[in-house]
Amino acid sequence: MLVMTLGLALGTCALLPAQPPKPLSPEARALIAKAMEGLDPALPLVDHHTHLIGNGKGASGIEVNPVMRSWLHPKKRLMTSAYLGGVGLPDDAHFDEAYLARLAEMAKAFGRPVRIHLLALDRNHRPDGTVDGENTEFYVPNDAVLKAAEAHPGLFVPVVSIHPARPDALQELDRCADRGARFLKWLPNAQNIDPADPRYDAFYRRMAERHITLLTHAGEEKAVTIAGAQAMGNPLKLRRPLDLGVRVIIAHGASLGMNEDLDHPGAQASNFDLFTRLLDEPNYEGRLYADLSAITQANRMPGPLTSILEHPEWARRFVNGSDFPLPAIDLVIWTRSFAKQGFITKAERKALNEIWKVNPLLFDFVLKRTLRHPKTGAQLPAACFGSLR
């Protein structure tokens, strides 16, 4: 899948056709049908990790730091072009509304109920609670996801984002909870949040009282980050909210990078190993989970996915997440490697590539339902694709 390479080089990444694509082949339709087997048709399929994105030109309140579009910062400009262009929409004042419509369109193609958790992203804040606009690359306000969920009940689920150092953090948490929010998103490496900071204990207690689940990135962050902040993605720092009664979903299963082993100061360990250590702690049973977003991306394959398939006691604690729009970027997920390593067959790869060209969101789901351990044949449990248990 190399269609994207030229688009990235030119700063555009339009992939999804403006006109209805030609019908899928019988083989592709059969693979989709097979992916639905074993899933209760009365229950919705749930995507716990979908980004609400915008280009900063509309009325949604979404902001894009000018640095992210500057030719003086080609890497950031390229990344922004990939995110915005991957859904094949014009980069105009109507992008934000069109993106939601495109998500709804792709969800409809599943042919059964789908729940898409839309993620807000609060600004970076300094320890004193003031906004750090210079280090805020993207801002997606809570009202954007709340309004989307209210406009599309049953389809979009709001996942708000509140920096705990904000002077109004508790008030904003209550406001969002009163409007139906039950999930909160952090990206510590980008937002300058230390999850182990005791100053946030009151915030954690209020989250537990309001039954708000924390969906937080852990591990190394490649896309949106600030200098020197990778230590904030240490999975062991999440013991603090867990111990205060907060239910936590660790995005990506902390499947990238290294960090200090806080249980053995001075030693280093992979973030994934630190995360699975938490999974193995009996105290966190029923409170600690992870999502599958980014697990199938090329820069994380094949180690974490293989380990998850080899440990059913871990796999049952994962929930699905697409990390959309990243699956729409063909440099991110390499089906050729999946086939070469034995996770899928060549015929399945061909069908999956066909689905990707039409609907990357559906592709992500079908890929995860299709892949199997190359030696044992173990697959991800069907329960991963429903609501959090």
CORLIN-V968373 format. One line per field, one symbol per residue. ss: DSSP state (H for helix, E for strand, C for the rest). psi: psi as a letter, one per 20 degrees, with the letter a starting at -180 (. if undefined). burial: 1 if it has 24 or more other C-alpha atoms within 12 Angstrom, else 0. A space follows every 50 residues. Layout:
# CORLIN-V968373
ss=???
psi=???
burial=???
This chain:
# CORLIN-V968373
ss=CCCHHHHHHHCCCCCCCCCCCCCCCHHHHHHHHHHHCCCCCCCCEEEEEE ECCCCCCCCCCCEECHHHHCHHHHHHHHHHHHHHHCCCCCCCCCHHHHHH HHHHHHHHCCCCCEEEEEECECCCECCCCCECCCCCCEEECHHHHHHHHH HCCCCEEEEECCCCCCCCHHHHHHHHHHCCCCEEEECHHHHCCCCCCHHH HHHHHHHHHCCCEEEEECCCCCCCCCCCCHHHHCHHHHHHHHHCCCCEEE EHHHCCCEEECCCCCCCEEEHHHHHHHHHCCHHHCCCEEEECCCCCCHHH CCHHHHHHHHCHHHHCCEECCCCECHHHCCCCCCHHHHHHHCCCCHHHHH HHHHHHHHCHHHHHHHHHHHCCCCCCCCCCCHHHHCCCC
psi=njhhghgghijqkogpqhqprqqqrhgghhhghhhipjpoiiqqppojnp ppqrjjiajiipqpphhijpiimhghgggghgghihjkqqmaijgghhgg hgghghhhihjrpppoopprorqpqrhjiqpnhhjogqpoqhhghghghh hmpigppporpopiiphkggghggghhhjipjqppqnhhhilpoijpiij ghgghhgghjlppoopqqaqphgorqpjjhhijohiiihghgijjpppoo pjklkpaqrpniimphqqqqhghhghgghiohhjpihparrjpihjqhii qifggggghinhhghijqqqphkpjhiioiigpnhghgghijhrrhghgg gghggghgnhghggghghihqqphghjqrpqhhhjbqp.
burial=10010011001111110000000000011011001100000001111111 11111100011111100110000001111111111111111000111111 01110110010011111111111110000001001111111111111110 00001111111111110011011101100111111111111111110001 10111111011111111111111111001111111111111111111111 11111111110100000011111111111000010011111111111101 11011111100001111111111111111111111111100111100111 111111111111111111111110000111111111110
